[in-house]
Amino acid sequence: MPFAEIEEPFRAWYDIVQSASRIDYNGDMETTIQLAPTSSKDYGTGIKISPMTDEVQTNVCTCFWLNRTKDAPVEMQRAIPDTSDFTFIGAATWKTHSVDK
């Protein structure tokens, strides 16, 4: 979030051969998995593993499973955006790492 000074650590996996992606957020507290369609009869599956709190329980690890449809198939999540329209404006240092802006 620009200008919000919020950091959200994540780890991402992207497997084009298996048509699958996974992103772990906040030190593995929350995970999203996308299993993209692998055949014309399959529309993929979205999975989210996240802590859930309600009136009875607090921060219970819960798995949400969503089978997709023809009108809304799953797409693999990309952790890095398409930068083809970005403009390079220079180099910088971020937390001791050399980065491009």
C-alpha atoms as one frame of an Amber mdcrd trajectory, in Angstrom:
protein
   0.000   0.000   0.000   1.739   3.171  -1.149   2.524   5.685   1.597   0.986
   3.463   4.297   4.309   2.310   5.761   2.959  -1.233   6.011   5.158  -4.239
   5.402   3.605  -7.613   4.637   6.240 -10.346   4.350   5.376 -13.135   1.946
   6.872 -16.150   0.187   5.600 -17.181  -3.227   5.796 -20.273  -5.416   4.731
 -20.365  -9.056   4.791 -23.600 -11.060   3.744 -23.147 -14.674   4.187 -26.882
 -15.420   1.787 -27.940 -12.638  -0.515 -24.928 -13.212  -0.287 -24.052  -9.531
   0.714 -21.147  -7.315   1.000 -20.574  -3.588   1.583 -17.480  -1.494   2.265
 -17.532   2.262   1.633 -14.253   4.080   2.878 -12.911   7.403   5.258 -15.698
   8.363   3.043 -18.535   7.139   0.040 -17.272   9.106  -2.098 -17.309   5.962
  -1.742 -19.320   2.739  -3.483 -19.087  -0.618  -3.170 -21.870  -3.191  -4.449
 -21.684  -6.757  -4.748 -24.896  -8.774  -5.508 -23.735 -12.301  -7.497 -25.825
 -14.792  -5.555 -28.735 -16.292  -8.237 -29.986 -18.675 -11.298 -28.705 -20.535
 -13.557 -30.300 -17.881 -11.695 -28.759 -14.942 -12.046 -25.106 -13.884  -9.531
 -25.184 -11.063  -9.639 -24.814  -7.305  -8.849 -21.984  -4.932  -7.743 -22.804
  -1.397  -7.186 -20.422   1.500  -5.800 -21.503   4.870  -6.302 -18.811   7.442
  -6.974 -18.361  11.158 -10.656 -17.800  11.916 -12.274 -16.365  15.013 -15.945
 -16.523  15.913 -18.099 -16.543  19.055 -16.789 -19.979  20.070 -13.158 -20.185
  18.974 -10.166 -17.902  18.488  -7.572 -18.106  15.699  -8.408 -21.646  14.623
  -6.607 -22.681  11.441  -9.377 -23.030   8.850  -9.308 -24.239   5.247 -11.624
 -22.624   2.701 -12.002 -24.622  -0.538 -13.617 -23.207  -3.667 -14.147 -25.220
  -6.851 -14.427 -22.781  -9.717 -16.842 -22.702 -12.648 -16.707 -22.292 -16.411
 -17.605 -18.603 -16.026 -14.965 -18.004 -13.328 -12.000 -20.376 -13.734  -8.984
 -20.174 -11.430  -5.899 -18.311 -12.562  -2.526 -18.736 -10.919  -1.597 -15.851
  -8.614   1.378 -13.824  -9.702   3.530 -12.522  -6.869   5.395 -10.088  -9.100
   3.381  -7.711 -11.284   3.870  -7.314 -15.025   6.443  -4.535 -15.208   6.463
  -4.087 -18.992   4.676  -0.701 -18.668   6.928   0.524 -15.825   9.558   3.218
 -16.370  13.017   2.842 -14.803  13.768   5.995 -12.785  16.998   4.995 -11.074
  18.715   2.763  -8.553  18.331   2.878  -4.771  19.168   0.975  -1.595  16.461
  -0.692   0.464  17.453  -2.448   3.698  21.027  -2.865   2.418  19.854  -4.297
  -0.941  20.450  -2.605  -4.284  17.087  -2.129  -6.022  15.712  -0.551  -9.182
  13.000   2.113  -9.016
